[in-house]
Amino acid sequence: MSTVSTGKAGRVLIVDDEAIIRGMLEIELEQRYEVFGAENAESALEIMKRHEIDLVISDINMPGMKGFDLLRWVREHSPKTKTALITAYNIDDYIRMAKENDISNIIPKSTPFNFDEFNSIVHNLVSEQIFGLQRYMLPQYTEVSTYKILSSSQIGAVEEDILERIAGFHKPQPFVQILLEELITNAVYHAPVDSMGREKYEKHSDVTLEEAEAVMVSLGKDSEKYGVSVVDTSGKLTKQQVLYRIDRHVHGEGLLDESGRGIHMSRIYADRFIINIKKNVTSEAIFLNYFDEKYKGFKPLYINEI
């Protein structure tokens, strides 16, 4: 196996039978990474036999071996290699296959293509530096406000302040209050667990968190979007649990499930929804909303676990 060229941040393999798409993504990444391109899964496997690859990004529908099958092979034979799929089709149509194949990142081929989002996702996967709202924003990111929640009595005031600040730079969006309520409430009531792994607090009760259970919330913006991050200190979620909950709601099986409702609603109402997990250490939920309609197409799937 050959080593990464000096000065490059890692190796990325792009697999897509559309030469224009493949070439476009290769050109976008080649200044920062050593990039390989393959027109099908068979060619990709030959490349992986000769080189250590940090990230494989594969189209789903290709002649011969499909993207899900390729990434299953990668996971079995090169478990340290990160993986992602990319598609021009509705990502919700592939949620069940993603769950069954343990795929947690599916990037949309939007028109226009969102190169900034693509670059941040690639960097975060290769570097495993997934936590922090700023990692999903443009370089001119501005932190607007931060909050430390130690009591259920703070939730309403934090939500109101965030909504008021967002209204100062973007038109009112009623669904944002739903997102804040779901994510912050879940972090306060469902994240803390006792020594047996059971939830410590009952939803809607008066709760005072221990210092180590504090929920951190941040609001930030750049020139094209704003975002909110909600961080808890449990790391109780797993990638498979999140995929299971999304799958149930997408297919209508989880309409009465309280568990997972916040995740599902966040994917519906936010332009971008990201979950980051460091198992048994911390979890982060991020939602991003764009100021215009340019990138409001199919919902991507972004779940990162380290």
Secondary structure, 3 states (H helix, E strand, C coil): CECCCCCCCCEEEEECCCHHHHHHHHHHHCCCCEEEEECCHHHHHHHHHHECCCEEEEECCCCCCCHHHHHHHHHHHCCCCEEEEEECCCHHHHHHHHHHHCCCEEEECCCCCCHHHHHHHHHHHHHCCCCCHHHHCCCCCEEEEEEEECEHHHHHHHHHHHHHHHHCCCCCCCHHHHHHHHHHHHHHHCCCECCCCCECCCCCCCCECCHHHCEEEEEEECCCEEEEEEEECCCCCCHHHHHHHHHHHHCCCCCCCCCCHHHHHHHHHCCEEEEEEECCCEEEEEEEEECCCCCCCCCCEEEEEC
